[in-house]
Structures are given as C-alpha cells and as structure tokens.
Amino acid sequence: MGCPLFNHQLPTLNQACPRHGLSSRVDEANGLNHLVNMSVVANQVEIGGMISCTPGIKSGTPHIAGTGVTVRTIVRYYKLGMSPEEIAAEYPHLALAQVYGALAYYHANRDEMDLHMAAEEAESNRIEQEHLRLQKGGA
C-alpha cells in the first residue's frame, strides 16, 4: 500500500504516513484507498517569523531572523542578477527558503525598501565625494 498522496510504500495497510502526516483506509468492497486524515507535518517552517525588524539590531532594518544578513543585502545581490540559489551559496548558513523569504519581504515592501536603499546610496556617495574632496585639498 502506498502513501495516499505521494504513493511511496507504507509497511502495512491503513497506516498513517509518517512522512506526510496522512492516513487512509482501504474500502475492501471496491479496493479504493480513501484519504481520511491529513495533518500538518511537523517540519514545516512558519514564514511569518523569517524576517525581523528589531530596534538596536542592524539599526532596525529588516534582516533574516537569527542572522546578521539584511534583506537589503539579499536584494542587492538579486538586483545584480544573482539567482536565489546563487545568493544562498554565498551565505552557506542560510537556507534557500530564507533567501526567498527576504525577497518576498522586499517585493511586499518594494516602494519603502527602494526609497530607503536609494537614500543610503545617496549618503554613501556624498561621504565618498567628501572624502575625495578632503584628499585633494590635503595633497
């Protein structure tokens, strides 16, 4: 007998599938396998907690929970043309789902994130220009 949805083998008839939290029963009269119970699998990830915005941590900017990686960092790689898989390879401590979570957060908050990133870029350019001006004046 197979798993009611994924059809891999189960040790006995009418047994719950431990991989998928599904159970079924076989109707002896017609031999049909009926799905009778479906529960959430314990290893699922709640995506609502993947991104944190905590005052005092990364200046309150959105970051992948439990890491020092900001959503902004993931988005910059993405805008350079890297795929989520390539980004995850750059940060081996991140799961691919975390990279997708950061990108989902960005797309859901795109206008605000783009404005914030543009302001940071402008400030960075201003500081660089000031540094270059001071170097020329002191030389």
Sequence and secondary structure as in RCSB ss.txt:
>XXXX:A:sequence
MGCPLFNHQLPTLNQACPRHGLSSRVDEANGLNHLVNMSVVANQVEIGGMISCTPGIKSGTPHIAGTGVTVRTIV
RYYKLGMSPEEIAAEYPHLALAQVYGALAYYHANRDEMDLHMAAEEAESNRIEQEHLRLQKGGA
>XXXX:A:secstr
 B TTT  B SSTT  BTTTTEEEEEETTTTEEEEEEE   TT   GGGSEE  TTSGGG  EETTSS BHHHHH
HHHHTT  HHHHHHHSTTS HHHHHHHHHHHHHTHHHHHHHHHHHHHHHHHHHHHHHHHHHHH 
